[in-house]
Structure formats: structure tokens, C-alpha cells
Amino acid sequence: MIRRYRRVPLIAGLSFLLLPSTPHVYAGGPGDPVAANMAKLEGYVAEWRVTERHFDARGKEVALVKSTEAIIWILDRHAIQRSYTTITNDVVSYAALGTLTWSEAEKKYHGVWFDTASNAGPTVVKADWNADERKMVYTLEAVGDDGRALRHRVVERFVDGEHRTATTFRLVDDGGVVKVLEVTYERTTPCPSRQMRVIDELNP
């Protein structure tokens, strides 16, 4: 996902209780399209070791960053939550929190992404799954700190059960694209990942 474009606002009043549970799927009868599309997100659920390569407008690599990402089911498997962290010199230098679920109305995956690099609100995410190429193609839309629109495309491929890659392109006004980021992910928890139910205690 995109990093260093959004900042997390203060969110209070919600706490999460994690309970070990027998695996189960999104509620729905046989052939339910929502359940089938939610099941495709199972490949994300794990802890990941992340390597980022950042590029300037000329395509020159300008930074190499190591991070981690933990992805879990939330809301009784109605969505996944992505928690992303970069630690520099024993200090958290970047953090992000995202969610992703399926919209049956639009036949797309929908999500939001907050991070500590911007104070202009969330990045809104829509995505399509390409089964033949085992990839998710995301469109990201946000507002920059200067009030201007920001649009990116992320192509995320599942190389195998233990690795995935993501390439981020900035969409420019003339219809072109500029590569800004390449990310590789290596699973650090077994596949399939640990199963748990997540119950939101809205009124603890």
C-alpha cells in the first residue's frame, strides 16, 4: 500500500477483543458471492516482513526501507485490518492502519488507509481481483496536505503462499503513470495464518 501520504487522526472509543476460534467463513448460503469474494482475502492474513524501494520521478531508487505488516480478520470476518509499522533507530517512524472488504453493490473491494504522514484524511481504496494473474489492482484516491487530489494505482501480486509484491504508480494529469514504490512481502507466520475471531466492544 501507499505510505507517507496520509496521517492517522485520533480515534477513541473502540477496543478489540481477540478470541481463539474455530475457522469459519463469512455468513452466506451455498454459492453466496460475498462469501466467495471475502474468502479471497485469506491469503493476506498473516504477519509479513516488508522491504520497500522508493523511486524519484526519473526512476532512480532513492530509499530502501524495512517495515512489518500484520493483517488479521476483524468484525467476525467481514473485513481484514492491515497494521503497518516502520521502526527507525528503535522509534516508530511511520505507522498505518487500513481495512479492506467486499462491496457486492459495486462488485469491488473497498477500503480505507490512514497513516502518520498526512493530516488530510484517509486514502480511499477500491480494488479488483484478477484470478488468472493472481493479482489485486488497487486505485487509491486521497487529498494532499495542499488540498490537491492524489491518485495512485497499486498492482499487488501473490507470487506464492509465502511471498507477494506490490508496485505503486502515481497517476498524473496527462494520463501517464510514474512508478514511485516497489514493495516485497515475506510471510513470517505459517500459511494458513492463525485463525481468530475479532469482536468489537463498542460499549465496554
Secondary structure, DSSP 8 states (H G I E B T S, - for coil): ---SS-------S-EEEEEE------S--TT-HHHHHHHGGGGG-EEEEEEEEEE-TTS-EEEEEEEEEEEEEETTTTEEEEEEEEEETTEEEEEEEEEEEEETTTTEEEEEEEETT-SS--EEEEEEEETTTTEEEEEEEEE-TTS-EEEEEEEEEEEETTEEEEEEEEE-TTS-EEEEEEEEEEE-S-SS---EEEEEES--
